[in-house]
Amino acid sequence: MSRSRYVPLAFLLAISGVPAACDQAPVSEPLDQADYTQVAPNGLLSLCQVAPSTSSRATIGVLGGSIRAGGVTMTVPVGAVLQATEFRMQVPSSQYAEVEIHANGQEHFQFLAPVVISMDYSRCSMPSGVLLSAWHIDPDTKSLLENMGGVNDVLNQRVIFSTMHLSGYAIAN
């Protein structure tokens, strides 16, 4: 199945009350509107105020659940994993809206059903009309590897997307 079939699921979850993460940390002085993006090795990552690093761990089983850290929420539906799985979410202290999510200490993880990830960008300076999407990135080089698409929830300042795998993700335009 193509990922685009899951975007409506992400949109429905966004408007149905899946909470946006509210654990916002204080940020440094505002960015100028002209400085809202920075060229990454093969695209544009959204430039944000640097916030402290945050992380969390959660064990999620066959009945699903969620994990949150630093403005990022991952919701795992029923049946996406077949056994209790430990997830670790790390939002680094970074000038980008990015996250690394791992399961059972593995570098990559494949789900049986798509999960929904919501990434807050309220600490980022975005001129109106900028089209945002989520990208699978290389966390070390910040290279954009795969466009994950997603829904830009402008009201709540977050991008919501679905995926079948875990890795590093960032918001780009």
Number of C-alpha atoms within 10 A of each C-alpha: 5 6 14 13 10 18 20 14 16 24 19 12 17 22 10 9 8 13 12 18 18 12 12 14 14 11 13 11 8 11 15 10 10 9 13 18 20 15 13 14 11 10 15 17 28 25 23 25 21 19 20 13 13 17 17 14 16 16 16 23 18 15 14 17 14 16 21 25 22 26 23 26 21 21 19 22 19 16 15 19 18 14 12 14 15 14 20 19 24 20 24 19 16 15 17 24 29 30 26 20 24 19 21 13 12 11 12 13 14 14 15 13 16 21 23 24 24 29 28 24 27 16 23 22 19 23 12 7 6 11 11 21 21 29 23 24 22 16 16 7 9 21 19 23 14 12 15 19 21 27 21 22 18 12 6 14 17 26 26 28 30 27 20 15 18 19 19 24 26 26 29 26 14
